[in-house]
Amino acid sequence: MKFSCAALSLLLTLAGSAVAAIDDDEPPIQVQVKKSGALIIVDADFSVSVTPRLAWEVLTDFDHMARFISNVQYSAVTSRQPGKWQVAQKGVAAHGPLSFSFDSVREVTLTPFESITTHLVSGNMKQLDGITRLRSEGNGTHVVYHAESIPDTFVPPVVGTAFIASQSRHQFEEMRIEMLKRKTAVAP
């Protein structure tokens, strides 16, 4: 079964147990997915032991996301204005018989080190609006993500939402691993 969901545009798969071990000491990532008619609501919440600035650098590194997110085939900032970028992304996430392909152009509003708001301009979704908030927390950063989307095809209520939750959790695990890798790379 094939369906698209731009909310999954940041999904990834990481190979290598050494890199995965970087994430071992971090608390679990919480993800909830709800379906209300055609509307898909994704909420994710996690902490990471890096500064808000470093978390921000990874979350907004759109020009290089295809390097550290394996299911992103293409990602680029196509327009930059102060505090507002236009980002194009393409890719596919698959597991078993399910696959999500995404092709989106989004307007991204940036409030450095605090929030990233996205709004779908075009692509294979009917609607996508999301916000990622960052908050300093002890020696790290707390990240809270909320997105509401309407895919252009049917998403099965149980199997589809479970797949979205699993892939979203994996997406954020992989982004957190990238944050921790960059932290390790700059540590003395």
N, C-alpha and C positions, 0 to 999 in steps of 0.2 A: 504494500500500500504506500503511495507516495503523496505527501502533502507538504506545504511550505509554511514557514513560520519565521519571520525576521527576528523575533525575540530570541531565536536560537542562533542568530548570526555570529555570536561570539563563541560557539561551541568548539571544543577541542579534544584531542586525544594525545596523550603524552606517552612516549616510549622511553624506557630506561628506568630501572629501579633506583639508581643512584639519585636521579632528579626527584622521583616520587618520595624518596626518603626525606627530602628537604621539608616536606609538608607534614611529616609524622607528628610533630609536637604541636601543631595548630589545632584549635577546636573544630568540631564538625561544622560543615556549612549547612545551614537550614534553608530548605526550599519548599515552598507551597505553591501548587498550581490549582487554580479553580477555573471551571468552565461555566459560563452563564450565557446560555444560548450559543451564539457564535463567538462571543467575547472570551478570550483567554487571559487570565490574570496570573502573573508570575511575581512572587515575592521571594527574595533571597536575602540572607543575612549572614555575614561572617566577619571574623576578626583575623587580622594578620599582623605579625610582629615586624612591621616596617613603618616608616613615617608616612603621614598623609601625602607628602610630596612624592615619595617613591611609589606609593599605591596609585596616585594620580598619573604619574609618568607611564605606568603600564596600561591603565584603563583608557588613556587617551593616545596611546601609541598606534594610531590607526594605520599609519604608513608602513608599519612593520608587523602588524598582527598576523599576516600570513606566515611569518617566520616562526612564531611561537604558538599559533593556534592551528592545529593540523587540518581542521575541516574548512578553514577559510582559504579559498583559492586565490582571492584578490581582495585587497583592502587598501584604500587610498583616500587622503584628504584631497578633494577636487576643488575646493574653494576655501580660502581663509580670510576672515574678517575679524577684527578684534572681538573676542568673546563668542564668535559664532563661526562654525565650520560646516562645510558640506562634505559628507563622507559616503563613498560608494563601497559596497562589499558584495562579494559573491562566494558561495560555497555550498557544501552539502554535509549534513549529519545523517548517519544511518546506523541502524541497529536491527539486525534480523531483517524481517520483511518491511520494516518502517524506514522511511527516509524523509528528511526535510531538506528541500533545496531553498536557498535564499538568494535573492538578488534585490538589493535595496539601495536607495539613495536617501540619506537622512540628514536633516538639519540638526546639528549638535550645538547646544548652547552651553558654554563653559563658564563656571564660576570656580576659578582655580582653588584646588585643594579642598573644595566643599561639595560641589555637585556638577553632574553632567546630565543634561536633559536632552532627549532625542525625540524627534518627530519625523515620521515617514513623509518623504516628498514624492517618491515613486518607487515602484518595485512590485514584487509578487505578493503583496499583502494589501488588504483593503484599509487597514489602519494599524498603526503602531505608535504608541507614545510611551516613553519610559523615563525614569529618573534614577540616577545612582547618587547616593549621598555618602560622603566620607566624614568621619568624626574621629578626632584624636582620642585615644583610649589607652591610658597608662603608657606603656612603651610601644604601642602600636596604633593601628587604625581599625575602626569598625566601619564596615561597608554595608549599606542597605540599598537594595535594588527593588524597584517596582516597575512593572510594565503591563500595559493593557494592549492587546492586539486582536485583530480580526483577520484570520488567515483567509486566503482566497479559495481554499478548498475545505472540505469537511475534516474535522478532527474528532476521532472517536472519543467518547466521554471518559472511559476508564483507561484503555490502552494508550490513547493519545496523550492524555494528561500525565500518566505515569512516565511515558517516554520523555515528555517535555521536562518534567521534574528531574529525572535522572540525568538528562543531557545538560540541563541548566546547572545542576550541582557540579557536574563534571567540568563545565565551562569555568565556573568560578574556582574550582580546585586548581585547574590548570593556570588560570590567571594568577592565583595566589602563589603557585609554584614559581611562576615567572618573576613575581615581585621578590620572593625570597632568593631566587637565583641572582637577581640584580643586586640585592642587599649584600649577598656573599661576595659578589664580584668587586664591590667597592669597599668592603671591610679591610682594615689594615692587616 
